[in-house]
Amino acid sequence: MPLVLDAMHLAWWALQFTPRVACLEDAVVLEVHASERLFGGAMMLGQRIVHEAQAHGALSWAHATTALGAVALARHTAEPLDDGAHIAERLDKLPLKTLTGVAAHEHTLSRLGCRTLADVRALPRGGLSRRFGANLVHALDQAYGRAPETFEWLTLPAVFDARLELPGRVESAPALLFAASRLLQQLCAWLAGRQAGIMAFTLKWLHAWHRRDEHKGGEWTVRLGSPTRDYTRLSRLLAEHLQRIQLSAPVSDISLHADEIEALPLNSQQLFQEHREDQLSAAPDALLTPAAQRAQRDALLALLEKLSVRLGPERVLQAQVHADHRLECAQQWQAAVERLSVKSNQLAHLTRQQLLADTPQPCWVLAEPLPLALDRTWGQHPLYQGRLTLLAGPHRIEAGWWDAGTHHDRVTRDYYLASSPQAGLLWIYKRQQAVDDMRSPWYLHGFFA
């Protein structure tokens, strides 16, 4: 049962419903019979396709038992999906212009008194073939299901790189959003056909007098925290980026290129729905369904993406644990969007490989270890707001030989858990390297809450 959508870029989007999609003349044809049971039947599948196609800019649609018949019906009017009339009865009422093979001879046929396809079919077949050629009769036979139809089914390009010539010169970057939105719609359709989401895309532009030289322009790469093909999210994020761009000259052409894509996981439905939608926001993470957890994570990433664009990625950071025994190297700060974009299985692998030490770790680590004074009355005993009492230790750390020449050089330390009369629990260490002067070998490295 072909269903026609009168919009060319919808061919890529339509591949999410069926692998059999063809571009036929000025329409996109879907063979959806094999996919009906996967989407709840013909009626539900048709309604979903029509609803989503209209959001993508489809002008008209129709369904029929033949592809040419569906094209003819779509050109004339949008037929309801529950129309039970036979294909011949529906096509007989259509004007000549709705079928390409007949529309080529519309002027001559109208002079013979033909106004509809039924009038053309009423003429002798032999006379039609001799007068107008075999293509006219063959087109009628294909539309009415009397002759087989053959198509070149659509295959998606390996990469997405679409270009658009602007109707006029654009002098400010935010004004490019209206034209870029058309390219974003095509990108989302291409991603839907590949069952994938975008992680990074690049917007390029050419200045009016450099149209022939693609190197005389500019470009801006937009990175996301998680793969998506949500047009609203991509459009809002691109709008934030365009606010930060200064054009050196008016722009006449733009293009959009998909840099990184990833497969999107399918949202599987549970056999028994244990939680209602209105309870998901109040339930702890352990009780959330996988779909709700993904939605919660995507909402967080969308917020971090917007903050990173407005404030700069260097101001929106998240701590990252590294497999290093040196306390100053065990935690590093990274852009939050890049950190949260790591796949969950990679995070689990990192967690297993980067276990913290089995000794207590301080909650607050000083940027630079603080040398401690010594109480020489009772030996070389460290002081910090009073005489320190060593509670646990030593915990020997020898590491950093691979960082020779950097500010984090090789260290040999004995860490202790100490108690200060005024400051509470402290994390201190004693250097084991020999020093030439009389400096204290004891350092304060962190505080316990």
C-alpha positions as CSV (number, residue, x, y, z in Angstrom):
1,M,0.0,0.0,0.0
2,P,2.1,3.0,-1.2
3,L,1.6,6.2,0.7
4,V,2.8,9.4,-0.9
5,L,4.4,12.4,0.8
6,D,4.9,15.5,-1.5
7,A,8.2,16.6,0.0
8,M,11.6,15.3,-1.4
9,H,13.6,15.5,1.8
10,L,11.1,13.3,3.6
11,A,12.5,10.3,1.7
12,W,15.4,10.0,4.2
13,W,13.0,10.5,7.2
14,A,10.6,7.9,5.8
15,L,13.2,5.1,5.9
16,Q,12.6,4.7,9.7
17,F,9.2,3.2,8.8
18,T,10.1,1.0,5.9
19,P,13.3,0.1,3.9
20,R,11.4,0.5,0.6
21,V,11.3,4.2,-0.2
22,A,11.4,5.6,-3.7
23,C,11.4,9.1,-5.3
24,L,8.7,9.0,-8.0
25,E,8.5,12.1,-10.0
26,D,7.6,14.9,-7.6
27,A,6.7,12.7,-4.7
28,V,8.1,10.1,-2.2
29,V,6.5,6.7,-2.3
30,L,6.6,4.3,0.7
31,E,5.8,0.6,0.5
32,V,4.5,0.2,4.0
33,H,2.6,-3.1,3.8
34,A,5.5,-5.1,5.3
35,S,5.8,-2.7,8.2
36,E,2.1,-2.4,9.2
37,R,2.2,-5.0,12.0
38,L,5.3,-3.5,13.5
39,F,3.5,-0.2,14.1
40,G,0.1,-1.4,15.2
41,G,-1.7,-1.9,11.9
42,A,-2.3,0.1,8.7
43,M,-4.4,2.7,10.3
44,M,-2.0,3.6,13.2
45,L,1.0,3.5,10.9
46,G,-0.7,5.8,8.4
47,Q,-1.8,8.3,11.0
48,R,1.7,8.4,12.5
49,I,3.4,8.9,9.1
50,V,1.0,11.7,8.1
51,H,1.3,13.4,11.5
52,E,5.1,13.4,11.5
53,A,5.3,14.2,7.8
54,Q,3.2,17.4,8.2
55,A,5.7,18.5,10.9
56,H,8.4,18.1,8.3
57,G,6.6,20.2,5.8
58,A,4.6,17.7,3.7
59,L,2.1,19.3,1.5
60,S,-0.3,16.4,0.7
61,W,-0.6,12.7,1.0
62,A,-2.7,9.8,-0.2
63,H,-2.7,6.0,-0.1
64,A,-3.6,3.5,-2.8
65,T,-2.8,0.0,-4.0
66,T,-0.5,1.4,-6.7
67,A,2.2,3.9,-6.6
68,L,1.1,6.0,-9.6
69,G,-2.4,5.9,-8.3
70,A,-1.3,7.3,-4.9
71,V,0.7,10.0,-6.7
72,A,-2.3,11.1,-8.7
73,L,-4.5,11.2,-5.6
74,A,-1.9,13.2,-3.6
75,R,-1.6,15.7,-6.4
76,H,-5.4,16.2,-6.5
77,T,-6.3,16.2,-2.8
78,A,-5.5,14.5,0.5
79,E,-7.7,11.4,0.8
80,P,-8.7,10.0,4.2
81,L,-7.0,6.8,5.2
82,D,-10.3,5.0,5.9
83,D,-11.6,5.6,2.3
84,G,-12.9,2.2,1.3
85,A,-13.6,3.0,-2.4
86,H,-11.9,0.9,-5.1
87,I,-8.8,2.4,-6.7
88,A,-10.5,2.6,-10.1
89,E,-13.4,4.5,-8.7
90,R,-11.1,7.0,-7.0
91,L,-8.9,7.5,-10.0
92,D,-11.7,7.9,-12.6
93,K,-12.8,11.2,-11.0
94,L,-9.3,12.8,-11.2
95,P,-8.4,15.4,-13.8
96,L,-5.9,14.7,-16.5
97,K,-3.1,16.7,-14.9
98,T,-2.8,14.3,-12.0
99,L,-1.1,11.5,-14.0
100,T,2.1,12.5,-15.7
101,G,1.8,10.2,-18.7
102,V,-1.7,11.6,-19.4
103,A,-0.8,15.3,-18.5
104,A,1.7,15.4,-21.4
105,H,-1.2,15.2,-23.8
106,E,-3.7,17.1,-21.8
107,H,-4.3,19.8,-24.5
108,T,-5.1,17.4,-27.2
109,L,-7.2,15.1,-25.0
110,S,-9.2,18.1,-23.8
111,R,-10.1,19.0,-27.3
112,L,-11.4,15.5,-27.8
113,G,-13.7,16.1,-24.8
114,C,-11.7,14.3,-22.1
115,R,-11.9,15.9,-18.7
116,T,-11.1,13.0,-16.3
117,L,-9.1,9.8,-16.4
118,A,-12.3,7.9,-16.9
119,D,-12.9,9.7,-20.2
120,V,-9.4,8.7,-21.4
121,R,-10.0,5.1,-20.4
122,A,-13.2,5.1,-22.4
123,L,-11.3,5.8,-25.6
124,P,-10.2,2.8,-27.8
125,R,-6.8,1.5,-26.5
126,G,-5.5,0.9,-30.0
127,G,-6.3,4.4,-31.1
128,L,-4.7,5.9,-28.0
129,S,-1.5,3.9,-28.5
130,R,-1.2,4.9,-32.1
131,R,-2.0,8.5,-31.5
132,F,-0.2,9.3,-28.3
133,G,2.3,6.5,-27.9
134,A,2.5,3.4,-25.7
135,N,3.6,5.4,-22.6
136,L,0.1,6.9,-22.1
137,V,-1.6,3.5,-22.1
138,H,1.2,2.0,-19.9
139,A,0.9,4.8,-17.3
140,L,-2.9,4.2,-17.1
141,D,-2.3,0.4,-16.7
142,Q,0.2,1.0,-13.9
143,A,-2.0,3.5,-12.1
144,Y,-5.0,1.1,-12.2
145,G,-3.0,-2.0,-11.2
146,R,-3.1,-3.7,-14.6
147,A,0.7,-3.6,-15.2
148,P,3.5,-4.1,-12.7
149,E,5.5,-1.2,-11.3
150,T,9.2,-1.1,-10.9
151,F,11.2,1.4,-8.8
152,E,14.8,2.3,-7.9
153,W,14.5,2.2,-4.1
154,L,16.3,4.9,-2.2
155,T,19.6,4.4,-0.4
156,L,20.9,6.9,2.0
157,P,24.2,8.7,1.3
158,A,27.1,7.8,3.5
159,V,27.6,11.4,4.7
160,F,25.3,14.4,5.1
161,D,26.5,17.6,3.4
162,A,23.7,19.9,2.3
163,R,24.0,23.3,0.8
164,L,21.5,26.2,0.5
165,E,21.7,29.4,-1.4
166,L,20.1,32.2,0.5
167,P,17.5,34.5,-1.3
168,G,19.4,37.5,-0.1
169,R,22.5,38.6,1.7
170,V,22.5,38.0,5.4
171,E,24.7,40.4,7.5
172,S,24.2,39.0,11.0
173,A,24.9,35.5,12.2
174,P,21.6,35.1,14.2
175,A,19.6,35.8,11.1
176,L,21.1,32.6,9.5
177,L,19.0,30.5,11.8
178,F,15.9,30.7,9.6
179,A,17.7,29.3,6.6
180,A,19.7,26.9,8.7
181,S,16.5,25.4,10.1
182,R,15.7,24.0,6.6
183,L,19.0,22.2,6.6
184,L,18.5,21.0,10.2
185,Q,15.1,19.4,9.1
186,Q,16.9,17.6,6.3
187,L,19.6,16.5,8.8
188,C,17.0,15.1,11.2
189,A,15.4,13.3,8.3
190,W,18.7,11.8,7.3
191,L,19.4,10.7,10.9
192,A,16.0,9.1,11.2
193,G,16.7,7.0,8.1
194,R,19.9,5.8,9.7
195,Q,18.4,5.3,13.1
196,A,21.2,7.5,14.5
197,G,21.7,10.7,16.4
198,I,24.2,13.6,15.8
199,M,27.1,14.3,18.2
200,A,28.7,17.2,16.2
201,F,27.8,19.1,13.1
202,T,29.4,22.0,11.3
203,L,27.7,25.1,9.8
204,K,29.7,26.7,7.0
205,W,29.0,29.9,5.1
206,L,30.3,31.7,2.0
207,H,30.5,35.4,1.5
208,A,28.7,36.9,-1.5
209,W,31.9,37.6,-3.6
210,H,33.6,34.3,-2.7
211,R,30.9,31.9,-3.9
212,R,33.2,30.1,-6.3
213,D,36.0,29.8,-3.7
214,E,34.8,27.5,-0.9
215,H,37.9,28.4,1.2
216,K,36.8,32.0,1.5
217,G,34.2,31.7,4.1
218,G,33.7,30.6,7.7
219,E,32.5,27.7,9.7
220,W,31.4,26.9,13.2
221,T,31.2,23.4,14.8
222,V,28.4,22.6,17.3
223,R,29.1,19.7,19.7
224,L,26.4,18.0,21.8
225,G,26.5,16.2,25.1
226,S,24.5,13.2,23.8
227,P,23.4,11.9,20.3
228,T,20.0,13.3,19.2
229,R,17.9,13.9,16.2
230,D,15.4,16.2,18.0
231,Y,15.0,19.2,15.7
232,T,13.9,21.5,18.5
233,R,17.0,20.7,20.6
234,L,19.3,21.2,17.6
235,S,17.6,24.4,16.6
236,R,17.8,25.9,20.1
237,L,21.5,24.9,20.5
238,L,22.4,26.4,17.1
239,A,20.6,29.6,18.0
240,E,22.8,29.9,21.1
241,H,25.9,29.4,19.1
242,L,24.9,31.9,16.4
243,Q,24.7,34.6,19.1
244,R,28.5,34.3,19.6
245,I,29.4,34.5,15.9
246,Q,30.6,37.7,14.2
247,L,30.4,37.7,10.4
248,S,33.2,39.5,8.6
249,A,31.0,40.1,5.5
250,P,27.5,39.4,4.2
251,V,26.7,35.7,3.6
252,S,25.1,34.3,0.5
253,D,25.4,30.5,0.9
254,I,25.3,28.2,3.9
255,S,25.9,24.4,4.2
256,L,25.5,21.9,7.0
257,H,27.8,18.9,7.5
258,A,27.3,16.0,9.9
259,D,30.7,15.3,11.6
260,E,29.9,12.6,14.2
261,I,26.9,10.4,14.5
262,E,26.0,7.5,16.8
263,A,23.3,4.9,16.8
264,L,20.4,5.8,19.0
265,P,19.1,3.1,21.4
266,L,15.5,2.1,20.9
267,N,13.0,2.7,23.7
268,S,11.7,-0.8,24.5
269,Q,8.3,-1.0,26.2
270,Q,8.0,-3.0,29.4
271,L,5.5,-5.8,29.6
272,F,4.1,-4.4,32.9
273,Q,4.2,-0.7,33.4
274,E,4.9,-0.3,37.1
275,H,5.0,3.5,37.4
276,R,2.7,6.2,35.9
277,E,4.2,9.1,34.0
278,D,3.2,11.5,36.8
279,Q,5.2,9.5,39.3
280,L,8.4,9.4,37.4
281,S,9.6,12.9,38.5
282,A,9.1,12.1,42.2
283,A,10.6,8.5,42.1
284,P,14.2,7.9,42.9
285,D,16.6,7.0,40.1
286,A,16.5,3.3,41.0
287,L,12.8,3.2,40.3
288,L,12.8,5.1,37.0
289,T,12.3,3.2,33.8
290,P,15.2,3.2,31.3
291,A,13.3,5.6,29.1
292,A,12.7,8.0,31.9
293,Q,16.3,7.8,32.9
294,R,17.4,8.7,29.4
295,A,14.9,11.5,29.3
296,Q,16.2,12.9,32.6
297,R,19.8,12.6,31.3
298,D,19.0,14.3,28.0
299,A,17.3,17.2,29.9
300,L,20.5,17.6,32.0
301,L,22.7,17.5,28.9
302,A,20.5,20.1,27.2
303,L,20.9,22.4,30.1
304,L,24.6,21.9,30.3
305,E,24.9,22.5,26.5
306,K,23.1,25.8,26.8
307,L,25.2,26.9,29.8
308,S,28.4,25.9,28.1
309,V,27.6,28.0,25.0
310,R,26.6,31.1,27.0
311,L,29.3,30.9,29.7
312,G,32.0,29.0,27.9
313,P,32.9,25.4,28.3
314,E,35.8,26.3,30.5
315,R,33.3,27.6,33.1
316,V,31.0,24.6,33.2
317,L,33.2,21.8,34.5
318,Q,32.8,18.4,36.2
319,A,35.3,16.4,38.2
320,Q,36.8,13.3,36.6
321,V,38.6,10.5,38.5
322,H,41.9,9.2,37.1
323,A,43.8,6.1,38.0
324,D,46.6,7.8,39.9
325,H,47.7,7.4,43.5
326,R,48.9,11.0,43.7
327,L,46.0,12.9,45.3
328,E,46.5,16.0,43.2
329,C,46.3,13.9,40.0
330,A,43.6,11.6,40.9
331,Q,40.9,14.2,40.2
332,Q,40.9,16.4,37.2
333,W,38.3,18.9,35.9
334,Q,36.9,18.6,32.4
335,A,34.2,20.3,30.4
336,A,30.9,18.9,31.7
337,V,29.4,18.3,28.3
338,E,32.3,16.3,27.1
339,R,32.4,14.3,30.3
340,L,28.7,13.5,30.4
341,S,28.7,12.5,26.7
342,V,30.8,9.4,27.6
343,K,28.8,6.3,27.0
344,S,27.5,4.5,30.1
345,N,29.4,1.3,29.3
346,Q,32.6,3.4,29.1
347,L,31.8,5.0,32.4
348,A,31.4,1.6,34.0
349,H,34.7,0.5,32.6
350,L,36.4,3.6,34.0
351,T,34.8,3.1,37.4
352,R,36.2,-0.4,37.6
353,Q,39.7,0.6,36.5
354,Q,39.9,3.8,38.6
355,L,39.1,2.6,42.1
356,L,40.1,4.9,44.9
357,A,42.6,3.8,47.5
358,D,41.4,1.7,50.4
359,T,42.4,4.4,52.9
360,P,40.3,7.4,53.8
361,Q,40.3,10.2,51.2
362,P,39.8,13.9,52.1
363,C,36.8,15.8,50.9
364,W,38.8,19.0,50.2
365,V,42.2,18.9,48.6
366,L,44.5,22.0,48.6
367,A,45.6,23.2,45.2
368,E,49.2,23.3,46.6
369,P,50.3,21.3,49.6
370,L,51.0,23.6,52.6
371,P,54.3,23.1,54.5
372,L,53.7,22.5,58.2
373,A,55.7,23.9,61.0
374,L,57.6,21.6,63.4
375,D,57.5,21.3,67.1
376,R,61.2,20.8,67.8
377,T,60.7,20.5,71.5
378,W,59.3,16.9,71.2
379,G,61.3,16.1,68.1
380,Q,60.3,16.7,64.5
381,H,56.5,16.8,65.2
382,P,54.2,18.6,62.7
383,L,52.0,21.5,63.9
384,Y,48.8,23.0,62.4
385,Q,46.6,25.1,64.8
386,G,48.1,23.0,67.5
387,R,50.1,19.9,67.9
388,L,48.9,17.2,65.4
389,T,48.0,13.6,66.6
390,L,48.6,10.9,64.0
391,L,45.6,8.6,63.9
392,A,46.4,6.3,61.0
393,G,49.3,5.6,58.6
394,P,51.7,5.6,57.1
395,H,50.3,5.0,53.7
396,R,53.3,5.0,51.2
397,I,52.8,6.4,47.7
398,E,55.5,6.2,45.1
399,A,54.4,7.4,41.7
400,G,54.9,10.0,39.0
401,W,58.1,8.7,37.4
402,W,56.3,8.8,34.0
403,D,55.7,12.5,34.4
404,A,59.3,13.5,34.7
405,G,59.9,17.1,33.6
406,T,56.3,18.3,34.4
407,H,55.0,20.1,37.4
408,H,53.8,16.7,38.7
409,D,57.2,15.0,39.2
410,R,58.0,11.8,40.9
411,V,56.8,11.7,44.5
412,T,57.6,9.4,47.5
413,R,55.3,10.2,50.4
414,D,53.9,8.7,53.6
415,Y,50.4,9.8,54.2
416,Y,48.8,10.1,57.6
417,L,45.4,10.7,59.0
418,A,46.0,13.4,61.6
419,S,43.8,15.3,64.2
420,S,44.2,19.0,64.9
421,P,42.8,20.6,68.1
422,Q,41.3,23.4,66.1
423,A,41.1,22.3,62.5
424,G,39.7,18.7,62.9
425,L,40.8,15.8,60.8
426,L,43.6,16.5,58.3
427,W,45.3,14.6,55.5
428,I,49.1,15.1,55.8
429,Y,52.1,13.5,54.3
430,K,55.8,13.4,54.9
431,R,58.3,13.6,52.0
432,Q,60.8,10.9,51.8
433,Q,63.1,12.7,49.3
434,A,66.2,14.1,50.9
435,V,66.3,17.9,51.0
436,D,69.5,20.1,51.3
437,D,68.0,22.8,53.5
438,M,66.2,22.7,56.8
439,R,62.7,22.9,55.4
440,S,59.9,20.8,57.0
441,P,59.2,17.4,55.3
442,W,55.6,17.6,56.5
443,Y,52.8,19.0,54.3
444,L,49.1,19.5,54.7
445,H,47.2,18.2,51.6
446,G,43.5,18.0,52.5
447,F,40.7,18.4,55.0
448,F,38.0,16.0,56.1
449,A,34.5,17.3,56.5
